[in-house]
Amino acid sequence: MVGATSPDTGKSLELQVHRACDKGLCRLIGPQPTLISPQHLTLVLTGQQLTLEHDDGTVIARLTAQTSSQWRQAARTRHNAVVYFGYGFELHHCPTHRRLMASPAELGRYIDSASDNGLLAAGLVSVHLQPTPSVQDRPPATASQQPRRSTRTQWRKPHR
């Protein structure tokens, strides 16, 4: 079990890195960590929902993310992506996210720091892009879902 101290409460947090490693990711340790390609993990993108799943049905991680068209095209072409599973990146915080994504050196320092502390696992996993259902793909409404129509029409004269 890997834990970290919460800056807000001072309590130890369970990070679930061991759980991700049990399902196939590899903990990044040392100055030149090895990146593996687990056979039983898939990153599934449905709309804006990314889910890291094991073949046995276990959901390891789930998040809402806006993926760029370049990322989706690369995933379609290569059929895989590197997944980092860890703690301390604060990617939900927009200024931190922008700073990390704009600077490979800054991102590298964050990865090194998390790796040195045993708080990061990674793997090259297969990617499955699920199409988002369009209006044409949706099943027709059932009788109970269709609006009720009156069988009797009433006409009224306009007031003048």
Residue frames as qw, qx, qy, qz and C-alpha x, y, z in Angstrom:
[[0.000, 0.890, 0.455, 0.000, 0.00, 0.00, 0.00],
 [0.400, 0.207, -0.002, 0.893, 1.28, 3.46, -0.86],
 [0.187, -0.843, -0.481, 0.153, 0.17, 6.44, 1.13],
 [0.328, 0.374, -0.022, 0.867, 0.77, 10.15, 1.15],
 [0.159, -0.477, -0.534, 0.680, 0.01, 12.88, 3.62],
 [0.152, 0.789, 0.503, 0.319, -2.83, 15.19, 2.63],
 [0.280, 0.206, -0.149, 0.926, -1.76, 18.85, 2.75],
 [0.382, -0.514, -0.224, -0.735, -5.33, 19.77, 3.77],
 [0.785, -0.514, -0.126, -0.323, -5.96, 17.36, 6.64],
 [0.134, -0.659, 0.709, -0.212, -2.55, 15.90, 7.49],
 [0.843, -0.076, 0.478, -0.235, -4.04, 12.39, 7.23],
 [0.251, -0.288, 0.828, 0.411, -2.48, 9.59, 5.22],
 [0.690, 0.413, -0.034, -0.594, -4.18, 8.88, 1.89],
 [0.702, 0.025, 0.693, 0.163, -4.39, 5.49, 0.19],
 [0.156, 0.586, -0.369, -0.705, -3.26, 6.05, -3.38],
 [0.853, 0.318, 0.340, -0.235, -4.27, 2.78, -5.04],
 [0.293, 0.702, -0.592, -0.265, -1.01, 2.65, -7.00],
 [0.283, -0.253, 0.924, -0.045, -0.55, -0.95, -5.82],
 [0.640, 0.396, 0.577, -0.318, -3.99, -1.86, -7.21],
 [0.554, 0.756, -0.167, -0.305, -3.08, -0.47, -10.64],
 [0.075, 0.599, -0.792, -0.091, 0.21, -2.39, -10.52],
 [0.513, -0.019, 0.834, -0.201, -1.59, -5.62, -9.57],
 [0.677, 0.569, 0.395, -0.250, -3.64, -5.23, -12.77],
 [0.796, 0.406, 0.265, 0.363, -0.63, -4.69, -15.03],
 [0.191, 0.939, -0.146, 0.248, 0.89, -1.23, -14.73],
 [0.786, 0.013, -0.311, 0.534, 4.50, -1.01, -13.59],
 [0.367, -0.889, -0.100, 0.255, 5.65, 1.24, -10.76],
 [0.527, 0.732, -0.160, 0.402, 8.18, 3.73, -12.09],
 [0.670, -0.709, 0.102, 0.196, 11.28, 3.59, -9.93],
 [0.691, -0.255, 0.311, 0.601, 14.79, 4.88, -10.45],
 [0.017, -0.603, 0.231, 0.763, 16.41, 7.24, -12.93],
 [0.322, 0.256, -0.651, -0.638, 15.53, 5.12, -16.01],
 [0.609, 0.069, 0.652, -0.446, 12.30, 3.28, -15.28],
 [0.096, 0.028, 0.896, 0.432, 11.03, 0.58, -17.58],
 [0.556, 0.210, 0.071, -0.801, 7.75, 1.10, -19.39],
 [0.278, 0.047, 0.956, 0.079, 5.80, -2.11, -19.95],
 [0.449, 0.023, -0.407, -0.795, 2.88, -2.93, -22.21],
 [0.398, 0.026, 0.816, -0.420, 0.28, -4.81, -20.14],
 [0.087, -0.095, -0.848, -0.514, -1.82, -7.11, -22.30],
 [0.162, -0.519, -0.838, 0.031, -5.01, -6.98, -20.22],
 [0.062, -0.608, -0.319, 0.724, -5.49, -3.21, -19.88],
 [0.273, 0.521, 0.540, 0.602, -7.46, -0.97, -22.23],
 [0.010, -0.350, -0.203, 0.914, -8.04, 2.76, -22.19],
 [0.175, 0.571, 0.757, 0.265, -11.59, 3.38, -23.43],
 [0.022, 0.185, 0.035, -0.982, -12.73, 6.80, -24.63],
 [0.045, 0.600, 0.775, 0.193, -16.49, 7.35, -24.81],
 [0.040, -0.940, -0.255, -0.222, -17.41, 10.97, -25.48],
 [0.070, 0.791, -0.392, 0.465, -15.38, 12.83, -22.84],
 [0.792, -0.492, 0.288, -0.217, -15.12, 9.84, -20.47],
 [0.461, 0.513, -0.720, 0.082, -11.76, 8.03, -20.28],
 [0.851, -0.389, 0.222, -0.275, -11.80, 4.69, -18.48],
 [0.212, 0.515, -0.830, 0.032, -8.82, 2.44, -17.77],
 [0.886, -0.128, 0.119, -0.430, -10.20, -1.11, -17.65],
 [0.230, -0.358, 0.903, 0.060, -8.82, -4.59, -17.05],
 [0.411, 0.035, -0.769, -0.488, -10.10, -7.53, -19.12],
 [0.224, -0.266, -0.904, 0.250, -11.72, -8.97, -15.98],
 [0.172, -0.760, -0.528, -0.337, -14.03, -5.91, -15.82],
 [0.482, -0.598, -0.280, 0.576, -12.15, -4.01, -13.10],
 [0.232, 0.897, 0.098, 0.365, -12.20, -0.25, -13.62],
 [0.674, -0.143, -0.244, 0.682, -8.83, 1.05, -12.48],
 [0.127, -0.379, -0.113, 0.910, -9.43, 4.72, -13.20],
 [0.225, 0.695, 0.619, 0.288, -12.09, 6.93, -14.73],
 [0.176, -0.503, -0.116, 0.838, -12.00, 10.60, -15.56],
 [0.423, 0.831, 0.359, -0.034, -13.64, 13.22, -17.70],
 [0.411, -0.449, 0.335, 0.719, -11.20, 14.75, -20.16],
 [0.541, 0.783, 0.032, -0.305, -11.27, 16.78, -23.31],
 [0.703, -0.139, 0.515, 0.470, -9.09, 14.95, -25.81],
 [0.158, 0.638, -0.297, -0.693, -7.69, 16.84, -28.77],
 [0.840, 0.476, -0.010, -0.260, -8.33, 15.74, -32.32],
 [0.366, 0.652, -0.661, 0.058, -4.57, 15.08, -32.61],
 [0.331, -0.319, 0.823, -0.333, -4.69, 12.71, -29.62],
 [0.786, 0.229, 0.428, -0.383, -7.72, 10.87, -30.99],
 [0.711, 0.624, -0.277, -0.171, -6.10, 10.56, -34.43],
 [0.133, 0.576, -0.789, 0.166, -2.87, 9.23, -32.87],
 [0.539, -0.122, 0.737, -0.390, -4.89, 6.73, -30.82],
 [0.830, 0.420, 0.157, -0.331, -6.73, 5.57, -33.98],
 [0.570, 0.677, -0.465, -0.036, -3.45, 5.21, -35.87],
 [0.156, 0.502, -0.798, 0.297, -1.29, 3.66, -33.14],
 [0.762, -0.311, -0.496, -0.277, -4.00, 1.85, -31.14],
 [0.701, -0.362, -0.450, 0.419, -2.16, 2.54, -27.86],
 [0.046, -0.858, 0.092, -0.503, -1.24, 5.28, -25.40],
 [0.419, 0.118, -0.655, 0.618, 1.03, 5.75, -22.41],
 [0.521, -0.719, -0.309, -0.341, -0.99, 5.92, -19.19],
 [0.234, 0.300, -0.605, 0.700, 0.45, 7.40, -16.02],
 [0.619, -0.605, -0.448, -0.225, -1.34, 6.45, -12.82],
 [0.516, 0.021, -0.471, 0.715, -0.24, 8.39, -9.77],
 [0.328, -0.821, -0.429, 0.186, -0.68, 11.12, -7.25],
 [0.410, -0.615, -0.025, 0.673, 0.30, 14.75, -6.92],
 [0.380, 0.206, 0.471, 0.769, -0.05, 16.10, -10.44],
 [0.112, 0.585, 0.377, -0.709, -3.05, 18.33, -9.72],
 [0.177, 0.123, 0.657, 0.722, -4.14, 18.13, -13.35],
 [0.035, -0.736, -0.673, -0.059, -7.64, 19.26, -12.34],
 [0.212, -0.791, -0.100, 0.565, -6.08, 22.64, -11.41],
 [0.612, 0.761, 0.194, 0.094, -6.03, 24.59, -14.71],
 [0.079, 0.924, -0.373, -0.005, -2.87, 26.68, -14.12],
 [0.541, -0.449, 0.707, 0.082, -0.92, 23.58, -13.05],
 [0.773, 0.346, 0.527, 0.062, -2.26, 21.62, -16.02],
 [0.478, 0.877, -0.006, 0.037, -1.30, 24.37, -18.48],
 [0.158, -0.832, 0.531, 0.032, 2.17, 24.71, -16.97],
 [0.649, -0.237, 0.718, 0.080, 2.83, 20.95, -17.12],
 [0.726, 0.478, 0.486, 0.094, 1.48, 20.50, -20.63],
 [0.350, 0.934, -0.072, 0.006, 3.33, 23.56, -21.98],
 [0.006, 0.792, -0.604, 0.085, 6.73, 22.54, -20.64],
 [0.898, 0.099, -0.428, -0.002, 8.19, 19.08, -21.24],
 [0.364, 0.359, -0.620, 0.595, 10.95, 19.91, -18.71],
 [0.408, -0.304, 0.393, -0.766, 8.40, 20.77, -15.99],
 [0.908, -0.038, -0.128, -0.396, 6.39, 17.63, -16.75],
 [0.740, 0.279, -0.562, 0.242, 9.62, 15.61, -16.59],
 [0.046, 0.367, -0.608, 0.703, 10.42, 17.04, -13.14],
 [0.685, -0.200, 0.216, -0.667, 6.93, 16.14, -11.88],
 [0.932, 0.106, -0.305, -0.166, 7.24, 12.61, -13.25],
 [0.529, 0.358, -0.628, 0.445, 10.73, 12.20, -11.73],
 [0.222, -0.360, 0.513, -0.747, 9.56, 13.47, -8.35],
 [0.832, -0.110, 0.096, -0.535, 6.50, 11.19, -8.24],
 [0.870, 0.248, -0.426, 0.021, 8.60, 8.28, -9.47],
 [0.296, 0.428, -0.650, 0.554, 11.31, 8.86, -6.84],
 [0.389, -0.242, 0.517, -0.723, 8.63, 8.73, -4.15],
 [0.070, 0.085, 0.994, 0.021, 7.02, 5.53, -5.48],
 [0.349, 0.464, 0.473, -0.663, 3.81, 7.39, -6.31],
 [0.501, 0.556, -0.258, -0.611, 3.66, 6.69, -10.03],
 [0.615, 0.043, 0.773, 0.150, 2.91, 3.69, -12.21],
 [0.388, 0.580, -0.275, -0.661, 2.68, 3.58, -15.99],
 [0.589, 0.074, 0.784, 0.182, 2.12, 1.37, -18.98],
 [0.221, 0.248, -0.518, -0.788, 1.65, 1.44, -22.72],
 [0.442, 0.263, 0.791, -0.331, -1.96, 0.27, -23.03],
 [0.156, 0.336, 0.740, 0.561, -4.28, -0.40, -25.92],
 [0.207, 0.260, 0.185, -0.925, -6.84, 2.28, -26.73],
 [0.130, 0.456, 0.846, 0.243, -10.45, 1.77, -27.78],
 [0.148, 0.120, 0.014, -0.982, -12.36, 4.79, -29.08],
 [0.197, 0.480, 0.851, -0.078, -16.09, 4.22, -28.81],
 [0.018, 0.371, 0.389, 0.843, -18.23, 6.30, -31.12],
 [0.198, 0.213, 0.495, -0.819, -20.65, 8.63, -29.40],
 [0.281, 0.495, 0.817, 0.095, -24.19, 7.75, -30.39],
 [0.051, -0.001, -0.232, -0.971, -25.57, 10.28, -32.85],
 [0.548, 0.182, 0.272, -0.770, -29.25, 11.13, -33.22],
 [0.700, 0.278, -0.467, -0.462, -29.54, 8.70, -36.15],
 [0.406, 0.207, -0.878, 0.148, -28.01, 5.83, -34.10],
 [0.295, -0.080, 0.650, -0.696, -30.43, 6.15, -31.21],
 [0.039, 0.309, 0.943, 0.118, -33.32, 3.68, -31.10],
 [0.237, -0.464, -0.377, -0.766, -36.77, 5.05, -31.92],
 [0.302, -0.214, 0.496, -0.785, -38.92, 6.19, -29.02],
 [0.051, -0.261, -0.963, 0.037, -41.34, 3.66, -27.61],
 [0.202, -0.644, -0.576, -0.461, -45.08, 4.36, -27.44],
 [0.483, -0.741, -0.389, 0.258, -44.76, 5.51, -23.82],
 [0.449, -0.379, 0.061, 0.807, -42.02, 7.99, -24.77],
 [0.172, 0.363, 0.492, 0.772, -43.84, 9.57, -27.70],
 [0.167, 0.064, 0.262, -0.949, -45.86, 12.71, -27.04],
 [0.282, 0.469, 0.810, -0.209, -49.58, 12.22, -26.63],
 [0.060, -0.067, -0.433, -0.897, -51.69, 13.49, -29.47],
 [0.439, 0.289, 0.482, -0.701, -55.24, 14.57, -29.12],
 [0.280, 0.276, 0.855, 0.338, -57.71, 12.75, -31.36],
 [0.111, 0.838, 0.535, 0.013, -60.02, 15.74, -31.32],
 [0.355, 0.114, 0.075, 0.925, -59.10, 19.11, -32.77],
 [0.022, -0.807, -0.505, 0.305, -60.84, 22.22, -31.53],
 [0.336, 0.378, 0.236, 0.830, -61.00, 25.35, -33.63],
 [0.141, -0.727, -0.444, 0.504, -61.71, 28.68, -32.09],
 [0.324, 0.822, 0.240, 0.401, -62.53, 31.92, -33.76],
 [0.453, 0.050, -0.251, 0.854, -60.04, 34.66, -33.03],
 [0.118, -0.788, -0.452, 0.401, -61.34, 37.56, -30.89],
 [0.364, 0.462, 0.249, 0.769, -61.62, 40.86, -32.66]]
